[in-house]
């Protein structure tokens, strides 16, 4: 039964690169391993076929007995045009930029908490699609990027995943990852009069863990920003008291210059960033149990 559902979900995911469902934790681990962490971006692009044009031109001219003095100039011109078009298409290519290692953080977190999930059910909305799509485009001004002469910004945003589940003590947990990819296109005019254009990408990942806790079960203390020695970022913790319940949110931001399409084996056995967030709340005494109540038992 599980295998049948897995195959059906996998077929849809292969087409849409998205899934939204509620499934057992073991199911999600199988799905992520089989269809997400195994993601490999194809090296082939249709515009690579542009370099067949000069070859086709030469072959056609030989077939129609065109003089050699005409063949080589036309072949050279077609080759130069192919390079120009190839460069334009490559610079403007819309990339998926799928953060494989971030999805691994989600999988590691599911492994660590699956014994504490009520009825073992996790709702997951996951998107491994192309981030550099027009529908994901952002206004540069909205993220604080001011116009600069000779510099063009093209930012894109996407929520890569959002998982929600209820813990055995009745607390609700949400984890999510929001990605921003930024193209920076710089145009400079040299002293020789030639114009040079460069394009580079920058990435920001916003991890968030949110807990909805009963104030009758927990003592909750709003903390200051605290830096952990084993993580290259600070955990920003906020607390919002709604009376009977209290929302505790932990955020972390990471900046990267490139997104790897391969799993980082060095971090495979390290604690998930979401597990670190939850442990941070406990060790820093933001959350303290009352009586025998315990957030995590596993």
QUIUR-V485031 format. One line per field, one symbol per residue. ss: DSSP state (H for helix, E for strand, L for the rest). A space follows every 10 residues. Layout:
BEGIN
ss=???
END
This chain:
BEGIN
ss=LHHHHHHHHH HHHHHHLEEE EEEEHHHHHH HHHHHHLLLL LLLLLHHHHH HHHHHHHHHH HHHLLLLHHH HHHHHHHHHH HHHHHHHHHH HLLLLLLLLH HHHHHHHHHH HHHHHHEHHH EEEEEEELLL LLLHHHELLH HHHLLLLELL EEEEEEEEEE EEEEEEELLL LEEEEEEEEE EEEEEEEEEL LLLLEEEEEE EEEEEEEEEE EEEELLLEEE LLLLLEELLL LLLEEEEEEE ELLLEEEEEE EEEEEELLLL LLLLHHHLLL LLHHHHHHHH HHHLLLEEEL LLLLLLLL
END
